[in-house]
């Protein structure tokens, strides 16, 4: 591993965090998510490049670009989690360790949310822990990257 940088990917509608549906997603904003993630990474000597988009192709391009200068990817793919073979293929193709995060417990919601196309290309899964889950995902991903645990 040469680059001590992680890509943080947030998918569609996560730009609305903190503005709607607080009973589900809480009151913290996307900026809070990005700060929590960056702080957890900085504590281990890593930096974070954050991208959020409502467009599948933009997310795929960001994942491809990570191959150049990132050591791993933290992703909450939002609704694309349950629909996007293309985003899953991109994650698989770049061959970087992936941490999948969901703010809510997708296993305890509607049936259509219970399947994740990302799950089996991710080495780390943090689900239903709210925004602090992003920090835990970073820690677990960096453990893998630094050989603290097996990946
Ligand atoms: O629990 C998660 O983190 C999700 O990835 C969030 C996605 C949802 O489609 C997944 O099933 C689970 C939705 C993000 C939408 O975020 C909003 C935030 C505030 C207001 C409206 C939507």
Backbone and ligand atoms as CSV (ligand in chain L), in Angstrom:
chain,resi,resn,atom,element,x,y,z
A,1,UNK,N,N,0.845,-1.199,0.000
A,1,UNK,CA,C,0.000,0.000,0.000
A,1,UNK,C,C,0.880,1.250,0.000
A,2,UNK,N,N,0.706,2.104,-1.000
A,2,UNK,CA,C,1.493,3.333,-1.060
A,2,UNK,C,C,0.687,4.542,-0.606
A,3,UNK,N,N,-0.543,4.640,-1.056
A,3,UNK,CA,C,-1.335,5.842,-0.768
A,3,UNK,C,C,-2.116,5.682,0.526
A,4,UNK,N,N,-1.962,6.628,1.429
A,4,UNK,CA,C,-2.747,6.600,2.675
A,4,UNK,C,C,-3.979,7.492,2.487
A,5,UNK,N,N,-4.788,7.073,1.536
A,5,UNK,CA,C,-5.990,7.839,1.198
A,5,UNK,C,C,-7.143,6.859,0.953
A,6,UNK,N,N,-8.333,7.225,1.469
A,6,UNK,CA,C,-9.541,6.437,1.217
A,6,UNK,C,C,-10.504,7.252,0.370
A,7,UNK,N,N,-11.254,6.562,-0.482
A,7,UNK,CA,C,-12.365,7.195,-1.191
A,7,UNK,C,C,-13.636,6.928,-0.397
A,8,UNK,N,N,-14.368,7.997,-0.074
A,8,UNK,CA,C,-15.681,7.880,0.556
A,8,UNK,C,C,-16.732,8.171,-0.504
A,9,UNK,N,N,-17.607,7.201,-0.754
A,9,UNK,CA,C,-18.658,7.340,-1.766
A,9,UNK,C,C,-20.015,7.340,-1.079
A,10,UNK,N,N,-20.785,8.374,-1.312
A,10,UNK,CA,C,-22.176,8.400,-0.866
A,10,UNK,C,C,-23.083,8.537,-2.083
A,11,UNK,N,N,-24.086,7.665,-2.141
A,11,UNK,CA,C,-24.929,7.583,-3.323
A,11,UNK,C,C,-26.157,8.468,-3.260
A,12,UNK,N,N,-27.146,8.158,-4.084
A,12,UNK,CA,C,-28.273,9.046,-4.317
A,12,UNK,C,C,-29.060,9.364,-3.055
A,13,UNK,N,N,-29.439,10.627,-2.989
A,13,UNK,CA,C,-30.299,11.196,-1.940
A,13,UNK,C,C,-29.582,11.414,-0.614
A,14,UNK,N,N,-28.373,10.938,-0.482
A,14,UNK,CA,C,-27.670,11.141,0.798
A,14,UNK,C,C,-27.260,12.604,0.981
A,15,UNK,N,N,-27.338,13.401,-0.086
A,15,UNK,CA,C,-27.155,14.852,0.064
A,15,UNK,C,C,-28.295,15.475,0.872
A,16,UNK,N,N,-29.401,14.739,1.040
A,16,UNK,CA,C,-30.550,15.250,1.802
A,16,UNK,C,C,-30.476,14.918,3.285
A,17,UNK,N,N,-29.438,14.201,3.682
A,17,UNK,CA,C,-29.313,13.821,5.104
A,17,UNK,C,C,-29.475,15.040,6.003
A,18,UNK,N,N,-30.224,14.843,7.072
A,18,UNK,CA,C,-30.397,15.918,8.047
A,18,UNK,C,C,-31.505,16.891,7.703
A,19,UNK,N,N,-32.077,16.746,6.502
A,19,UNK,CA,C,-33.128,17.686,6.087
A,19,UNK,C,C,-34.507,17.038,6.048
A,20,UNK,N,N,-34.569,15.707,5.921
A,20,UNK,CA,C,-35.833,14.990,5.786
A,20,UNK,C,C,-35.697,13.645,6.524
A,21,UNK,N,N,-36.822,13.062,6.883
A,21,UNK,CA,C,-36.881,11.715,7.462
A,21,UNK,C,C,-35.890,11.497,8.616
A,22,UNK,N,N,-35.857,12.423,9.591
A,22,UNK,CA,C,-34.916,12.252,10.705
A,22,UNK,C,C,-35.201,11.003,11.538
A,23,UNK,N,N,-36.465,10.527,11.522
A,23,UNK,CA,C,-36.794,9.311,12.283
A,23,UNK,C,C,-36.031,8.111,11.732
A,24,UNK,N,N,-35.678,8.175,10.419
A,24,UNK,CA,C,-34.911,7.075,9.822
A,24,UNK,C,C,-33.416,7.357,9.815
A,25,UNK,N,N,-33.076,8.561,9.366
A,25,UNK,CA,C,-31.670,8.831,9.047
A,25,UNK,C,C,-30.987,9.795,10.024
A,26,UNK,N,N,-31.750,10.272,11.043
A,26,UNK,CA,C,-31.150,11.145,12.029
A,26,UNK,C,C,-31.084,12.588,11.547
A,27,UNK,N,N,-30.370,13.399,12.286
A,27,UNK,CA,C,-30.327,14.845,12.000
A,27,UNK,C,C,-28.971,15.300,11.486
A,28,UNK,N,N,-28.030,14.388,11.421
A,28,UNK,CA,C,-26.710,14.786,10.922
A,28,UNK,C,C,-26.734,14.904,9.397
A,29,UNK,N,N,-25.908,15.793,8.894
A,29,UNK,CA,C,-25.900,16.103,7.465
A,29,UNK,C,C,-24.788,15.328,6.750
A,30,UNK,N,N,-24.807,15.448,5.427
A,30,UNK,CA,C,-23.719,14.842,4.648
A,30,UNK,C,C,-22.363,15.426,5.060
A,31,UNK,N,N,-22.344,16.721,5.354
A,31,UNK,CA,C,-21.079,17.327,5.805
A,31,UNK,C,C,-20.603,16.665,7.098
A,32,UNK,N,N,-21.543,16.349,7.993
A,32,UNK,CA,C,-21.173,15.648,9.236
A,32,UNK,C,C,-20.604,14.261,8.920
A,33,UNK,N,N,-21.249,13.558,7.991
A,33,UNK,CA,C,-20.754,12.229,7.592
A,33,UNK,C,C,-19.318,12.338,7.081
A,34,UNK,N,N,-19.088,13.324,6.247
A,34,UNK,CA,C,-17.749,13.459,5.653
A,34,UNK,C,C,-16.719,13.834,6.722
A,35,UNK,N,N,-17.136,14.644,7.705
A,35,UNK,CA,C,-16.213,15.032,8.781
A,35,UNK,C,C,-15.897,13.837,9.683
A,36,UNK,N,N,-16.942,13.101,10.072
A,36,UNK,CA,C,-16.756,11.915,10.934
A,36,UNK,C,C,-15.804,10.922,10.255
A,37,UNK,N,N,-16.009,10.745,8.953
A,37,UNK,CA,C,-15.180,9.789,8.204
A,37,UNK,C,C,-13.738,10.284,8.126
A,38,UNK,N,N,-13.576,11.558,7.806
A,38,UNK,CA,C,-12.219,12.121,7.689
A,38,UNK,C,C,-11.496,12.090,9.037
A,39,UNK,N,N,-12.220,12.378,10.131
A,39,UNK,CA,C,-11.594,12.376,11.463
A,39,UNK,C,C,-11.123,10.967,11.840
A,40,UNK,N,N,-11.967,9.967,11.549
A,40,UNK,CA,C,-11.577,8.584,11.877
A,40,UNK,C,C,-10.361,8.164,11.063
A,41,UNK,N,N,-10.328,8.592,9.815
A,41,UNK,CA,C,-9.175,8.252,8.972
A,41,UNK,C,C,-7.923,8.986,9.461
A,42,UNK,N,N,-8.069,10.265,9.786
A,42,UNK,CA,C,-6.916,11.066,10.226
A,42,UNK,C,C,-6.300,10.488,11.499
A,43,UNK,N,N,-7.149,9.928,12.354
A,43,UNK,CA,C,-6.646,9.331,13.599
A,43,UNK,C,C,-5.702,8.167,13.317
A,44,UNK,N,N,-5.809,7.607,12.122
A,44,UNK,CA,C,-4.927,6.498,11.736
A,44,UNK,C,C,-3.946,6.926,10.628
A,45,UNK,N,N,-3.853,8.231,10.384
A,45,UNK,CA,C,-2.860,8.719,9.419
A,45,UNK,C,C,-3.294,8.618,7.969
A,46,UNK,N,N,-4.615,8.546,7.737
A,46,UNK,CA,C,-5.141,8.490,6.372
A,46,UNK,C,C,-5.925,9.764,6.080
A,47,UNK,N,N,-6.018,10.114,4.807
A,47,UNK,CA,C,-6.932,11.177,4.389
A,47,UNK,C,C,-8.071,10.586,3.575
A,48,UNK,N,N,-9.099,11.408,3.370
A,48,UNK,CA,C,-10.312,10.938,2.682
A,48,UNK,C,C,-10.639,11.870,1.519
A,49,UNK,N,N,-10.935,11.290,0.384
A,49,UNK,CA,C,-11.553,12.042,-0.717
A,49,UNK,C,C,-13.017,11.634,-0.769
A,50,UNK,N,N,-13.892,12.628,-0.638
A,50,UNK,CA,C,-15.326,12.340,-0.563
A,50,UNK,C,C,-16.032,12.707,-1.855
A,51,UNK,N,N,-16.929,11.817,-2.287
A,51,UNK,CA,C,-17.799,12.114,-3.423
A,51,UNK,C,C,-19.213,11.704,-3.055
A,52,UNK,N,N,-20.167,12.555,-3.392
A,52,UNK,CA,C,-21.589,12.178,-3.324
A,52,UNK,C,C,-22.190,12.529,-4.666
A,53,UNK,N,N,-22.986,11.609,-5.190
A,53,UNK,CA,C,-23.686,11.925,-6.430
A,53,UNK,C,C,-24.999,11.170,-6.486
A,54,UNK,N,N,-25.926,11.764,-7.225
A,54,UNK,CA,C,-27.207,11.120,-7.500
A,54,UNK,C,C,-27.177,10.378,-8.835
A,55,UNK,N,N,-25.989,10.308,-9.441
A,55,UNK,CA,C,-25.857,9.746,-10.786
A,55,UNK,C,C,-24.928,8.536,-10.767
A,56,UNK,N,N,-25.433,7.440,-11.229
A,56,UNK,CA,C,-24.703,6.173,-11.160
A,56,UNK,C,C,-23.337,6.259,-11.855
A,57,UNK,N,N,-23.304,6.859,-13.053
A,57,UNK,CA,C,-22.055,6.929,-13.809
A,57,UNK,C,C,-20.993,7.753,-13.105
A,58,UNK,N,N,-21.418,8.809,-12.406
A,58,UNK,CA,C,-20.452,9.638,-11.666
A,58,UNK,C,C,-19.798,8.807,-10.559
A,59,UNK,N,N,-20.612,7.987,-9.895
A,59,UNK,CA,C,-20.076,7.136,-8.820
A,59,UNK,C,C,-19.124,6.091,-9.398
A,60,UNK,N,N,-19.508,5.523,-10.536
A,60,UNK,CA,C,-18.643,4.518,-11.171
A,60,UNK,C,C,-17.314,5.149,-11.585
A,61,UNK,N,N,-17.363,6.352,-12.165
A,61,UNK,CA,C,-16.117,7.030,-12.554
A,61,UNK,C,C,-15.239,7.309,-11.328
A,62,UNK,N,N,-15.863,7.696,-10.218
A,62,UNK,CA,C,-15.081,7.971,-9.001
A,62,UNK,C,C,-14.413,6.699,-8.491
A,63,UNK,N,N,-15.135,5.590,-8.559
A,63,UNK,CA,C,-14.547,4.308,-8.137
A,63,UNK,C,C,-13.380,3.942,-9.047
A,64,UNK,N,N,-13.555,4.106,-10.354
A,64,UNK,CA,C,-12.437,3.807,-11.273
A,64,UNK,C,C,-11.222,4.674,-10.955
A,65,UNK,N,N,-11.445,5.961,-10.683
A,65,UNK,CA,C,-10.330,6.889,-10.421
A,65,UNK,C,C,-9.588,6.511,-9.137
A,66,UNK,N,N,-10.291,5.883,-8.200
A,66,UNK,CA,C,-9.663,5.509,-6.926
A,66,UNK,C,C,-8.497,4.553,-7.134
A,67,UNK,N,N,-8.568,3.797,-8.225
A,67,UNK,CA,C,-7.489,2.844,-8.537
A,67,UNK,C,C,-6.135,3.544,-8.617
A,68,UNK,N,N,-6.160,4.835,-9.003
A,68,UNK,CA,C,-4.905,5.573,-9.205
A,68,UNK,C,C,-4.240,5.977,-7.898
A,69,UNK,N,N,-5.049,6.334,-6.883
A,69,UNK,CA,C,-4.416,6.973,-5.717
A,69,UNK,C,C,-5.087,6.689,-4.376
A,70,UNK,N,N,-5.934,5.675,-4.314
A,70,UNK,CA,C,-6.560,5.344,-3.028
A,70,UNK,C,C,-6.221,3.912,-2.621
A,71,UNK,N,N,-6.234,3.697,-1.302
A,71,UNK,CA,C,-5.911,2.367,-0.780
A,71,UNK,C,C,-7.165,1.551,-0.508
A,72,UNK,N,N,-8.319,2.210,-0.389
A,72,UNK,CA,C,-9.561,1.499,-0.094
A,72,UNK,C,C,-10.751,2.421,-0.295
A,73,UNK,N,N,-11.938,1.821,-0.242
A,73,UNK,CA,C,-13.177,2.554,-0.534
A,73,UNK,C,C,-14.191,2.298,0.574
A,74,UNK,N,N,-14.769,3.388,1.092
A,74,UNK,CA,C,-15.904,3.302,2.016
A,74,UNK,C,C,-17.122,3.769,1.230
A,75,UNK,N,N,-18.161,2.941,1.183
A,75,UNK,CA,C,-19.299,3.290,0.324
A,75,UNK,C,C,-20.636,3.045,1.002
A,76,UNK,N,N,-21.485,4.079,0.953
A,76,UNK,CA,C,-22.906,3.918,1.184
A,76,UNK,C,C,-23.557,4.226,-0.163
A,77,UNK,N,N,-23.928,3.180,-0.870
A,77,UNK,CA,C,-24.426,3.352,-2.237
A,77,UNK,C,C,-25.890,3.774,-2.274
A,78,UNK,N,N,-26.495,4.021,-1.112
A,78,UNK,CA,C,-27.892,4.445,-1.080
A,78,UNK,C,C,-28.763,3.438,-1.825
A,79,UNK,N,N,-29.720,3.931,-2.573
A,79,UNK,CA,C,-30.638,3.053,-3.295
A,79,UNK,C,C,-29.960,2.188,-4.343
A,80,UNK,N,N,-28.794,2.634,-4.858
A,80,UNK,CA,C,-28.080,1.811,-5.848
A,80,UNK,C,C,-27.581,0.490,-5.247
A,81,UNK,N,N,-27.505,0.458,-3.917
A,81,UNK,CA,C,-27.138,-0.794,-3.232
A,81,UNK,C,C,-27.995,-1.960,-3.724
A,82,UNK,N,N,-29.263,-1.643,-3.940
A,82,UNK,CA,C,-30.256,-2.692,-4.193
A,82,UNK,C,C,-30.553,-2.884,-5.674
A,83,UNK,N,N,-29.876,-2.094,-6.523
A,83,UNK,CA,C,-30.230,-2.126,-7.953
A,83,UNK,C,C,-29.042,-2.251,-8.893
A,84,UNK,N,N,-27.842,-1.829,-8.454
A,84,UNK,CA,C,-26.804,-1.547,-9.445
A,84,UNK,C,C,-25.743,-2.645,-9.579
A,85,UNK,N,N,-25.932,-3.479,-10.579
A,85,UNK,CA,C,-24.878,-4.428,-10.941
A,85,UNK,C,C,-23.656,-3.655,-11.451
A,86,UNK,N,N,-23.887,-2.533,-12.131
A,86,UNK,CA,C,-22.785,-1.767,-12.715
A,86,UNK,C,C,-21.850,-1.196,-11.641
A,87,UNK,N,N,-22.419,-0.670,-10.562
A,87,UNK,CA,C,-21.583,-0.134,-9.482
A,87,UNK,C,C,-20.846,-1.276,-8.779
A,88,UNK,N,N,-21.536,-2.369,-8.589
A,88,UNK,CA,C,-20.884,-3.551,-8.004
A,88,UNK,C,C,-19.714,-4.007,-8.885
A,89,UNK,N,N,-19.922,-4.039,-10.211
A,89,UNK,CA,C,-18.850,-4.457,-11.121
A,89,UNK,C,C,-17.657,-3.517,-11.024
A,90,UNK,N,N,-17.928,-2.214,-10.890
A,90,UNK,CA,C,-16.834,-1.237,-10.765
A,90,UNK,C,C,-16.020,-1.508,-9.500
A,91,UNK,N,N,-16.714,-1.744,-8.388
A,91,UNK,CA,C,-16.014,-2.022,-7.120
A,91,UNK,C,C,-15.179,-3.291,-7.235
A,92,UNK,N,N,-15.735,-4.265,-7.900
A,92,UNK,CA,C,-15.022,-5.523,-8.067
A,92,UNK,C,C,-13.799,-5.336,-8.972
A,93,UNK,N,N,-13.963,-4.511,-10.014
A,93,UNK,CA,C,-12.901,-4.337,-11.009
A,93,UNK,C,C,-11.682,-3.613,-10.445
A,94,UNK,N,N,-11.893,-2.644,-9.539
A,94,UNK,CA,C,-10.735,-1.863,-9.081
A,94,UNK,C,C,-9.875,-2.628,-8.091
A,95,UNK,N,N,-10.448,-3.671,-7.522
A,95,UNK,CA,C,-9.645,-4.557,-6.678
A,95,UNK,C,C,-9.011,-3.841,-5.489
A,96,UNK,N,N,-9.770,-2.943,-4.868
A,96,UNK,CA,C,-9.369,-2.315,-3.603
A,96,UNK,C,C,-10.306,-2.832,-2.513
A,97,UNK,N,N,-9.842,-2.929,-1.267
A,97,UNK,CA,C,-10.770,-3.343,-0.213
A,97,UNK,C,C,-11.896,-2.327,-0.031
A,98,UNK,N,N,-13.097,-2.852,0.162
A,98,UNK,CA,C,-14.309,-2.028,0.231
A,98,UNK,C,C,-14.986,-2.225,1.581
A,99,UNK,N,N,-15.439,-1.110,2.158
A,99,UNK,CA,C,-16.284,-1.157,3.353
A,99,UNK,C,C,-17.666,-0.639,2.981
A,100,UNK,N,N,-18.684,-1.476,3.165
A,100,UNK,CA,C,-20.072,-1.089,2.887
A,100,UNK,C,C,-20.707,-0.559,4.168
A,101,UNK,N,N,-21.303,0.621,4.069
A,101,UNK,CA,C,-21.951,1.245,5.229
A,101,UNK,C,C,-23.404,1.546,4.899
A,102,UNK,N,N,-24.285,1.309,5.859
A,102,UNK,CA,C,-25.654,1.819,5.785
A,102,UNK,C,C,-26.027,2.408,7.135
A,103,UNK,N,N,-26.655,3.560,7.081
A,103,UNK,CA,C,-27.066,4.241,8.308
A,103,UNK,C,C,-28.139,3.426,9.030
A,104,UNK,N,N,-29.076,2.908,8.243
A,104,UNK,CA,C,-30.164,2.103,8.814
A,104,UNK,C,C,-29.823,0.617,8.689
A,105,UNK,N,N,-30.608,-0.195,9.385
A,105,UNK,CA,C,-30.434,-1.647,9.293
A,105,UNK,C,C,-31.267,-2.150,8.113
A,106,UNK,N,N,-30.621,-2.290,6.960
A,106,UNK,CA,C,-31.363,-2.671,5.748
A,106,UNK,C,C,-31.937,-4.084,5.843
A,107,UNK,N,N,-31.438,-4.867,6.782
A,107,UNK,CA,C,-31.972,-6.228,6.942
A,107,UNK,C,C,-33.291,-6.231,7.713
A,108,UNK,N,N,-33.633,-5.071,8.265
A,108,UNK,CA,C,-34.849,-4.970,9.081
A,108,UNK,C,C,-35.805,-3.924,8.505
A,109,UNK,N,N,-35.709,-3.733,7.166
A,109,UNK,CA,C,-36.607,-2.772,6.505
A,109,UNK,C,C,-37.415,-3.506,5.422
A,110,UNK,N,N,-37.862,-2.782,4.415
A,110,UNK,CA,C,-38.687,-3.402,3.369
A,110,UNK,C,C,-37.908,-4.520,2.666
A,111,UNK,N,N,-38.618,-5.533,2.167
A,111,UNK,CA,C,-37.923,-6.652,1.503
A,111,UNK,C,C,-37.003,-6.190,0.376
A,112,UNK,N,N,-37.388,-5.157,-0.378
A,112,UNK,CA,C,-36.555,-4.745,-1.517
A,112,UNK,C,C,-35.217,-4.147,-1.084
A,113,UNK,N,N,-35.085,-3.795,0.211
A,113,UNK,CA,C,-33.798,-3.261,0.698
A,113,UNK,C,C,-32.902,-4.369,1.242
A,114,UNK,N,N,-33.407,-5.567,1.315
A,114,UNK,CA,C,-32.661,-6.592,2.051
A,114,UNK,C,C,-31.588,-7.263,1.210
A,115,UNK,N,N,-31.651,-7.044,-0.116
A,115,UNK,CA,C,-30.554,-7.563,-0.940
A,115,UNK,C,C,-29.600,-6.428,-1.302
A,116,UNK,N,N,-28.304,-6.670,-1.095
A,116,UNK,CA,C,-27.268,-5.705,-1.485
A,116,UNK,C,C,-26.388,-6.324,-2.563
A,117,UNK,N,N,-26.288,-5.617,-3.708
A,117,UNK,CA,C,-25.348,-6.059,-4.749
A,117,UNK,C,C,-23.898,-5.795,-4.353
A,118,UNK,N,N,-23.710,-4.947,-3.327
A,118,UNK,CA,C,-22.353,-4.582,-2.887
A,118,UNK,C,C,-21.801,-5.608,-1.888
A,119,UNK,N,N,-22.715,-6.254,-1.159
A,119,UNK,CA,C,-22.298,-6.995,0.039
A,119,UNK,C,C,-21.159,-7.974,-0.220
A,120,UNK,N,N,-21.257,-8.745,-1.300
A,120,UNK,CA,C,-20.230,-9.791,-1.414
A,120,UNK,C,C,-18.957,-9.323,-2.123
A,121,UNK,N,N,-18.880,-8.034,-2.479
A,121,UNK,CA,C,-17.578,-7.499,-2.913
A,121,UNK,C,C,-16.957,-6.632,-1.819
A,122,UNK,N,N,-17.618,-6.546,-0.665
A,122,UNK,CA,C,-17.095,-5.750,0.452
A,122,UNK,C,C,-16.477,-6.663,1.515
A,123,UNK,N,N,-15.375,-6.181,2.076
A,123,UNK,CA,C,-14.694,-6.923,3.142
A,123,UNK,C,C,-15.231,-6.530,4.519
A,124,UNK,N,N,-15.844,-5.342,4.577
A,124,UNK,CA,C,-16.350,-4.807,5.847
A,124,UNK,C,C,-17.801,-4.408,5.629
A,125,UNK,N,N,-18.656,-4.702,6.611
A,125,UNK,CA,C,-20.063,-4.313,6.543
A,125,UNK,C,C,-20.438,-3.674,7.871
A,126,UNK,N,N,-20.897,-2.428,7.831
A,126,UNK,CA,C,-21.373,-1.759,9.046
A,126,UNK,C,C,-22.770,-1.234,8.727
A,127,UNK,N,N,-23.755,-1.807,9.378
A,127,UNK,CA,C,-25.153,-1.587,9.007
A,127,UNK,C,C,-25.964,-1.241,10.243
A,128,UNK,N,N,-26.708,-0.145,10.165
A,128,UNK,CA,C,-27.646,0.183,11.235
A,128,UNK,C,C,-27.019,0.850,12.436
A,129,UNK,N,N,-25.852,1.446,12.259
A,129,UNK,CA,C,-25.189,2.119,13.387
A,129,UNK,C,C,-25.229,3.637,13.244
A,130,UNK,N,N,-26.063,4.129,12.325
A,130,UNK,CA,C,-26.141,5.577,12.144
A,130,UNK,C,C,-24.854,6.138,11.547
A,131,UNK,N,N,-24.707,7.451,11.690
A,131,UNK,CA,C,-23.517,8.113,11.128
A,131,UNK,C,C,-22.215,7.627,11.789
A,132,UNK,N,N,-22.215,7.315,13.094
A,132,UNK,CA,C,-20.968,6.799,13.684
A,132,UNK,C,C,-20.478,5.513,13.001
A,133,UNK,N,N,-21.376,4.825,12.318
A,133,UNK,CA,C,-20.983,3.617,11.583
A,133,UNK,C,C,-19.921,3.879,10.526
A,134,UNK,N,N,-19.909,5.094,9.985
A,134,UNK,CA,C,-18.865,5.424,8.992
A,134,UNK,C,C,-17.483,5.379,9.649
A,135,UNK,N,N,-17.404,5.870,10.886
A,135,UNK,CA,C,-16.111,5.862,11.582
A,135,UNK,C,C,-15.660,4.429,11.858
A,136,UNK,N,N,-16.614,3.594,12.263
A,136,UNK,CA,C,-16.237,2.196,12.530
A,136,UNK,C,C,-15.803,1.489,11.244
A,137,UNK,N,N,-16.475,1.816,10.142
A,137,UNK,CA,C,-16.102,1.211,8.865
A,137,UNK,C,C,-14.674,1.605,8.478
A,138,UNK,N,N,-14.331,2.865,8.692
A,138,UNK,CA,C,-12.975,3.335,8.390
A,138,UNK,C,C,-11.955,2.566,9.224
A,139,UNK,N,N,-12.242,2.433,10.505
A,139,UNK,CA,C,-11.309,1.750,11.403
A,139,UNK,C,C,-11.097,0.295,10.973
A,140,UNK,N,N,-12.208,-0.381,10.642
A,140,UNK,CA,C,-12.090,-1.789,10.232
A,140,UNK,C,C,-11.364,-1.919,8.900
A,141,UNK,N,N,-11.620,-0.977,7.980
A,141,UNK,CA,C,-10.956,-1.015,6.676
A,141,UNK,C,C,-9.449,-0.772,6.836
A,142,UNK,N,N,-9.104,0.187,7.679
A,142,UNK,CA,C,-7.676,0.484,7.891
A,142,UNK,C,C,-6.994,-0.670,8.623
A,143,UNK,N,N,-7.711,-1.341,9.497
A,143,UNK,CA,C,-7.152,-2.552,10.123
A,143,UNK,C,C,-6.737,-3.559,9.051
A,144,UNK,N,N,-7.585,-3.724,8.048
A,144,UNK,CA,C,-7.257,-4.653,6.959
A,144,UNK,C,C,-6.058,-4.137,6.168
A,145,UNK,N,N,-6.076,-2.840,5.853
A,145,UNK,CA,C,-5.016,-2.265,5.016
A,145,UNK,C,C,-3.651,-2.317,5.688
A,146,UNK,N,N,-3.669,-2.181,7.002
A,146,UNK,CA,C,-2.388,-2.131,7.715
A,146,UNK,C,C,-1.998,-3.493,8.280
A,147,UNK,N,N,-2.824,-4.496,7.976
A,147,UNK,CA,C,-2.482,-5.836,8.430
A,147,UNK,C,C,-2.753,-6.078,9.885
A,148,UNK,N,N,-3.556,-5.189,10.498
A,148,UNK,CA,C,-3.918,-5.396,11.902
A,148,UNK,C,C,-4.795,-6.636,12.055
A,149,UNK,N,N,-5.636,-6.876,11.023
A,149,UNK,CA,C,-6.415,-8.125,10.966
A,149,UNK,C,C,-6.329,-8.658,9.549
A,150,UNK,N,N,-6.732,-9.903,9.361
A,150,UNK,CA,C,-6.732,-10.493,8.015
A,150,UNK,C,C,-7.823,-9.857,7.165
A,151,UNK,N,N,-7.551,-9.614,5.902
A,151,UNK,CA,C,-8.563,-9.036,5.016
A,151,UNK,C,C,-9.107,-10.010,4.022
L,1,LIG,O1,O,-29.507,3.170,5.421
L,1,LIG,C1,C,-28.819,3.624,4.509
L,1,LIG,O2,O,-27.752,4.211,4.684
L,1,LIG,C2,C,-29.340,3.525,3.065
L,1,LIG,O3,O,-28.238,3.259,2.219
L,1,LIG,C3,C,-29.960,4.872,2.742
L,1,LIG,C4,C,-30.613,4.896,1.352
L,1,LIG,C5,C,-31.572,3.731,1.180
L,1,LIG,O4,O,-32.055,3.713,-0.155
L,1,LIG,C6,C,-30.913,2.414,1.501
L,1,LIG,O5,O,-31.879,1.388,1.378
L,1,LIG,C7,C,-30.341,2.412,2.902
L,1,LIG,C8,C,-31.432,6.154,1.152
L,1,LIG,C9,C,-30.738,7.408,1.423
L,1,LIG,C10,C,-31.756,8.484,1.376
L,1,LIG,O6,O,-31.362,9.446,2.318
L,1,LIG,C11,C,-32.255,10.394,2.655
L,1,LIG,C12,C,-31.892,11.181,3.687
L,1,LIG,C13,C,-32.741,12.148,4.106
L,1,LIG,C14,C,-33.954,12.337,3.471
L,1,LIG,C15,C,-34.306,11.542,2.425
L,1,LIG,C16,C,-33.445,10.559,2.005
